[in-house]
């Protein structure tokens, strides 16, 4: 397995089918690599803020493109000037859900997108 030491390592990876959830310690370690994200109720969450609705929707559409390519989709809450993204993996833990490496890969890609905006 590839050693993941920083967000750049996550950016270099792509989502893949996952059956096993990360243990709590590994989820905490990976979350620390993405300081704008937090773990909440078993999900990886970040709020993105924008100047207006147009910028918010432009981000959401670009994120939709990325997540479609990764085949790993977040739960999104979209308002006038913000978007909250929540990642988790429904297929792990025999369909009970949890966090997988895919969640952290996609969160890193969302961060990179937000930095370009």
C-alpha positions as CSV (number, residue, x, y, z in Angstrom):
1,X,0.0,0.0,0.0
2,X,1.1,3.5,-0.7
3,X,2.3,5.6,2.2
4,X,0.2,8.7,2.5
5,X,2.1,11.5,4.3
6,X,0.3,14.7,3.0
7,X,-2.5,16.0,0.9
8,X,-0.4,15.8,-2.2
9,X,-0.2,12.1,-1.8
10,X,-4.0,11.9,-1.6
11,X,-4.3,14.0,-4.8
12,X,-2.2,11.5,-6.7
13,X,-4.6,8.7,-5.9
14,X,-7.9,7.7,-7.4
15,X,-11.0,6.2,-5.8
16,X,-11.5,2.5,-6.0
17,X,-14.2,0.1,-4.8
18,X,-14.0,-0.2,-1.0
19,X,-15.3,-2.9,1.3
20,X,-13.5,-2.2,4.5
21,X,-13.8,1.0,6.5
22,X,-10.8,2.8,7.9
23,X,-10.3,2.3,11.7
24,X,-10.7,5.4,13.8
25,X,-7.0,6.1,14.2
26,X,-6.3,6.0,10.5
27,X,-9.3,8.3,9.8
28,X,-8.0,10.7,12.4
29,X,-4.5,10.6,10.8
30,X,-5.8,11.3,7.3
31,X,-8.2,14.0,8.6
32,X,-5.1,15.8,10.1
33,X,-3.7,16.0,6.5
34,X,-6.8,18.0,5.5
35,X,-7.0,20.7,8.2
36,X,-10.1,22.4,6.8
37,X,-12.1,19.2,7.1
38,X,-13.5,17.7,10.2
39,X,-14.9,14.3,11.3
40,X,-18.5,14.6,12.3
41,X,-21.1,11.9,12.9
42,X,-19.0,9.3,11.0
43,X,-18.6,11.6,8.0
44,X,-15.8,13.9,6.6
45,X,-17.2,17.4,6.4
46,X,-16.1,20.8,5.1
47,X,-17.9,24.1,4.5
48,X,-16.8,26.1,1.5
49,X,-17.7,29.8,1.4
50,X,-18.2,32.0,-1.7
51,X,-19.0,35.5,-2.7
52,X,-22.4,34.8,-4.3
53,X,-24.7,32.1,-5.7
54,X,-22.9,32.1,-9.1
55,X,-19.6,31.2,-7.5
56,X,-21.2,28.6,-5.3
57,X,-22.9,26.9,-8.2
58,X,-19.7,27.0,-10.3
59,X,-17.9,25.2,-7.5
60,X,-20.7,22.7,-7.1
61,X,-20.7,21.9,-10.8
62,X,-16.9,21.5,-11.0
63,X,-17.0,19.3,-7.9
64,X,-19.8,17.2,-9.5
65,X,-17.5,16.7,-12.5
66,X,-14.6,15.6,-10.3
67,X,-16.7,13.3,-8.1
68,X,-18.3,11.7,-11.2
69,X,-14.8,10.9,-12.6
70,X,-13.8,9.4,-9.2
71,X,-17.2,7.6,-8.9
72,X,-17.4,8.7,-5.3
73,X,-20.1,11.3,-4.5
74,X,-20.6,13.5,-1.5
75,X,-23.7,14.7,0.2
76,X,-23.9,18.4,-0.6
77,X,-25.9,21.2,1.1
78,X,-25.9,24.2,-1.2
79,X,-27.1,27.7,-0.2
80,X,-26.5,31.2,-1.6
81,X,-22.9,31.6,-0.7
82,X,-21.8,28.3,0.7
83,X,-21.6,24.6,0.1
84,X,-21.2,21.9,2.7
85,X,-19.7,18.7,1.5
86,X,-20.0,15.5,3.5
87,X,-18.2,12.3,2.5
88,X,-18.6,8.8,3.6
89,X,-18.6,5.4,1.9
90,X,-21.9,3.5,1.9
91,X,-20.4,0.2,0.7
92,X,-18.0,-0.4,3.6
93,X,-18.8,-2.4,6.7
94,X,-21.1,-4.8,4.8
95,X,-23.2,-1.9,3.6
96,X,-23.5,-0.2,7.0
97,X,-21.2,2.7,5.8
98,X,-18.1,4.4,7.3
99,X,-15.1,6.2,6.1
100,X,-12.7,4.8,3.4
101,X,-9.6,6.2,1.7
102,X,-11.9,7.3,-1.1
103,X,-13.4,10.0,1.2
104,X,-10.0,11.5,1.9
105,X,-8.9,11.3,-1.8
106,X,-12.1,13.2,-2.9
107,X,-11.8,15.7,-0.1
108,X,-8.2,16.5,-1.1
109,X,-9.5,17.0,-4.7
110,X,-12.3,19.3,-3.5
111,X,-9.6,21.4,-1.6
112,X,-7.5,21.7,-4.7
113,X,-10.6,22.8,-6.7
114,X,-11.4,25.4,-4.0
115,X,-7.9,26.8,-4.1
116,X,-8.2,27.4,-7.8
117,X,-11.5,29.2,-7.5
